[in-house]
């Protein structure tokens, strides 16, 4: 017989089984706000685990450590509570709604809300799944100008489905098993994607250093990463092949325009662009670029991040439109090298080789400009680029399909969780 359903009265939850009820979070959990002590050294480097929303991700169910620990003094100074094991840690700031369960006692900063169950009628794992699919609802409840945040009061008054605890546990156990299966496929797919990316890197490096003729006579380049090259090739410093143009400070007041004459590229735009960059999240007019001293990067330049973790990811793209760069990026403008070959040869260069060894990783352009690259004759540069275009397109197509599979599995997982935590589907006993 079909399960009898009723309207929950909560839009994002929809219908729930007749025997279920709706309860506010504050009736299910004690909601604890986090805090941060001053930067005084006495407050830090102790044994009390202290986390921020940056310490956990949406696909991590459990959190056991953060990047910093508090001392006993620091814990006493920040007026927060130690959260018992098995509680829910919820991000109240962008991105609102990230949730995890703590595997060890810990405390949090003010960007987190901790949910400690009030009684044994609450199965925390079930509510982990409930909160994980309510992200869009909680995001809508946030407010703020610089960044959105949901207050402890607003969060505490949000309503959630409340089945009997036996049903909660049955649903949680079922979802643990099903989500583990999905996560295993996703992880295996990610590993395969990484293998294809490594294969692509290997093919590019091999081709730009050894050429297309396997029987070519070779000579030692004298450069360890290049190794032997065909005898008619030469090696040349970066500064003789490219002009290097650094980006400019992109003031907050200039940001936010979604269209215009010139895209202003950030590291995220470069990493998301793939081989070709045609657009960005922010734009300027040519007049604004001139007034603010922005260099206009010509079409065909190789763009890449020059600072921080983005630099270490070694993203590359070719500008297919004139653009500007923010000051975390720079461009290599081809001078005496084929544009497409130049992209591939720089794709083979690991920018961490030129790190300035400072607190924040950053390309030392003096080192970079004096690095050597393998340079074939002009016609062979073109042939190599055409060959790599075809090979990389095949690999990129495979990678894209696998990334699409991961996206589809993520959507399926979220839908599956939603259907069961709201009672629209029933775990069979």
Residue pairs with C-beta under 8 A, 6 or more apart in sequence:
3 17
3 423
3 426
4 17
4 18
5 15
5 16
5 17
5 18
5 423
5 424
6 15
6 16
6 17
6 18
7 14
7 15
8 14
8 15
8 16
8 22
8 159
8 161
8 422
9 22
9 159
10 22
10 159
12 134
12 136
12 137
13 22
13 159
13 160
13 161
13 422
14 422
14 424
15 422
15 423
15 424
16 22
16 161
16 422
16 423
17 163
17 423
17 426
19 163
19 164
20 161
20 162
20 163
20 167
20 423
21 161
21 162
22 159
22 160
22 161
22 162
23 159
23 160
23 162
24 156
24 157
24 158
24 159
24 160
25 31
25 115
25 155
25 156
25 157
25 158
25 159
25 160
26 156
26 157
27 118
28 115
28 117
28 118
28 122
28 127
28 160
28 162
29 88
29 115
29 116
29 117
29 118
29 122
29 127
30 115
30 116
30 117
30 118
31 113
31 114
31 115
31 152
31 155
31 156
32 80
32 81
32 83
32 113
32 114
32 115
32 116
33 80
33 110
33 113
33 152
34 80
34 107
34 108
34 109
34 110
34 111
34 112
34 113
34 114
35 78
35 79
35 80
35 109
35 110
36 78
36 109
36 110
37 43
37 44
37 70
37 74
37 75
37 77
37 78
38 77
42 71
42 73
42 74
43 70
43 71
43 73
43 74
43 77
43 78
44 68
44 69
44 70
44 71
44 74
45 69
45 71
46 69
46 70
46 71
46 72
46 73
46 74
46 75
47 69
47 71
48 69
48 70
48 71
48 72
48 74
48 75
48 82
48 106
48 107
49 64
49 65
49 66
49 69
49 70
49 104
49 105
49 106
49 107
50 66
50 68
50 69
50 70
50 74
50 106
50 107
50 108
50 109
51 63
51 65
51 66
51 89
51 106
51 107
51 108
51 109
51 112
52 66
52 67
52 108
52 109
52 111
52 112
53 91
53 93
53 95
53 98
53 111
53 112
54 67
55 63
55 65
55 66
55 67
56 63
56 89
56 98
56 100
57 98
58 95
58 98
58 99
58 132
58 135
59 183
60 100
61 100
61 101
61 128
62 100
62 101
62 102
62 103
63 89
63 100
63 101
63 102
63 103
63 106
64 102
64 103
64 104
65 104
66 106
70 78
70 107
75 82
75 107
78 107
80 107
80 108
81 107
81 114
82 105
82 106
82 107
83 89
83 102
83 105
83 106
83 107
83 108
83 114
83 116
84 105
84 116
85 102
85 103
85 104
85 105
86 101
86 102
86 117
86 124
87 101
87 102
87 114
87 115
87 116
87 117
87 124
88 99
88 100
88 101
88 114
88 115
88 124
88 127
88 128
88 131
89 99
89 100
89 101
89 102
89 108
89 112
89 113
89 114
89 115
90 97
90 98
90 99
90 112
90 113
90 114
90 115
90 131
90 155
91 97
91 98
91 99
91 111
91 112
92 111
92 112
92 113
92 142
92 149
92 150
92 151
92 152
92 155
93 111
93 147
93 148
93 149
94 142
94 147
94 148
94 149
95 135
95 139
96 135
96 138
96 139
96 141
96 142
96 148
96 149
96 150
97 131
97 132
97 134
97 135
97 136
97 138
97 139
98 135
99 128
99 131
99 132
100 128
101 124
101 125
101 128
102 114
108 114
113 152
113 155
115 124
115 127
117 124
117 127
120 165
121 165
122 165
122 168
123 165
123 168
123 169
123 172
125 169
125 172
125 176
126 163
126 168
126 169
126 171
126 172
126 421
127 160
127 168
128 172
129 171
129 172
129 175
129 417
129 420
129 421
130 160
130 161
130 421
131 138
131 160
132 414
132 417
133 414
133 417
133 418
133 421
134 158
134 160
137 158
138 150
138 155
138 158
139 148
141 150
141 154
141 155
141 158
142 148
142 149
142 150
143 149
143 150
143 151
161 421
161 422
161 423
163 171
163 423
167 427
170 427
170 429
171 420
171 421
171 427
174 420
174 427
175 416
175 417
175 420
175 421
178 416
179 413
179 416
179 417
182 409
182 412
182 413
182 416
183 413
185 409
186 406
186 409
186 410
189 402
189 405
189 406
189 409
190 406
192 402
193 399
193 402
193 403
193 406
196 395
196 398
196 399
196 402
197 399
199 395
200 391
200 392
200 395
200 396
200 399
201 347
201 348
203 388
203 391
203 392
203 395
204 344
204 347
204 348
204 388
204 392
205 348
207 344
207 384
207 387
207 388
208 341
208 344
208 345
208 348
208 374
208 384
208 388
209 221
209 226
209 227
209 228
209 229
209 348
209 374
210 216
210 218
210 228
210 229
210 230
211 229
211 230
211 233
211 376
211 380
211 384
212 380
212 383
212 384
212 387
213 230
216 230
216 231
217 230
217 231
218 228
218 229
218 230
218 231
219 228
219 229
219 230
219 231
220 227
220 228
221 227
221 228
221 229
221 235
221 372
221 374
222 235
223 235
223 372
223 374
225 353
226 235
226 372
226 373
226 374
229 235
229 374
230 376
232 376
232 377
233 374
233 375
233 376
233 377
234 375
235 372
235 373
235 374
235 375
236 336
236 372
236 373
236 375
237 369
237 370
237 371
237 372
237 373
238 244
238 332
238 368
238 369
238 370
238 371
238 372
238 373
239 369
239 370
240 335
240 336
241 334
241 335
241 336
241 337
241 342
241 373
241 375
242 302
242 332
242 333
242 334
242 335
242 337
242 342
243 332
243 333
243 335
244 330
244 331
244 332
244 333
244 365
244 368
244 369
245 295
245 297
245 301
245 325
245 330
245 331
245 333
246 295
246 306
246 325
246 327
246 329
246 330
246 365
247 265
247 294
247 295
247 306
247 324
247 325
247 326
247 327
247 328
247 329
247 330
247 331
248 292
248 293
248 294
248 295
248 324
248 325
248 326
248 327
249 326
249 327
250 264
250 266
250 282
250 326
250 327
251 292
254 264
254 282
254 284
254 288
254 292
255 264
255 282
256 282
257 282
257 283
257 284
258 281
258 282
258 283
259 283
260 283
260 284
260 285
261 283
261 284
261 285
261 286
262 283
262 284
262 285
262 286
262 289
262 294
262 296
262 322
262 323
262 324
263 269
263 277
263 279
263 280
263 282
263 283
263 321
263 323
263 324
264 280
264 282
264 283
264 284
264 294
264 323
264 324
264 325
264 326
265 277
265 280
265 303
265 319
265 323
265 324
265 325
265 326
265 329
266 280
266 281
266 282
266 326
266 328
266 329
267 305
267 308
267 310
267 315
267 326
267 328
267 329
268 281
268 310
269 277
269 279
269 280
269 281
270 277
270 303
270 304
270 305
270 310
270 315
270 316
270 317
270 329
271 305
271 310
271 313
271 315
273 317
274 317
274 396
275 317
275 318
275 343
275 392
275 396
276 317
276 318
276 320
277 303
277 317
277 318
277 319
277 320
277 321
277 323
278 320
278 321
279 321
280 323
284 292
284 294
284 324
286 296
288 294
289 296
289 324
294 324
294 325
295 324
295 325
296 322
296 323
296 324
297 303
297 319
297 322
297 323
297 324
297 325
297 331
297 333
298 319
298 322
298 333
299 319
299 320
299 321
299 322
300 318
300 319
300 320
300 333
300 334
300 339
301 318
301 319
301 331
301 332
301 333
301 334
302 316
302 317
302 318
302 331
302 332
302 334
302 342
302 343
302 346
303 316
303 317
303 318
303 319
303 323
303 325
303 329
303 330
303 331
304 311
304 314
304 315
304 316
304 317
304 329
304 330
304 331
304 332
304 346
304 351
305 311
305 313
305 315
305 328
305 329
306 328
306 329
306 330
306 351
306 362
306 363
307 328
307 360
307 361
307 362
307 363
308 328
308 360
308 361
308 362
309 361
310 328
311 351
311 352
311 355
311 361
311 362
311 363
312 351
312 352
312 361
314 347
314 350
314 351
314 352
316 343
316 346
316 347
318 339
318 340
318 343
319 331
325 331
330 363
330 365
332 342
332 346
334 342
337 345
337 373
337 375
337 381
338 378
338 381
338 382
338 385
340 381
340 382
340 385
340 386
340 389
341 376
341 381
341 382
341 384
341 385
343 385
344 384
344 385
344 388
345 373
345 374
346 373
349 371
349 373
351 363
351 368
352 361
353 367
353 371
354 363
354 364
354 365
354 367
354 368
354 371
355 361
355 362
355 363
355 364
356 362
356 363
356 364
375 381
376 384
418 424
419 425
420 426
420 427
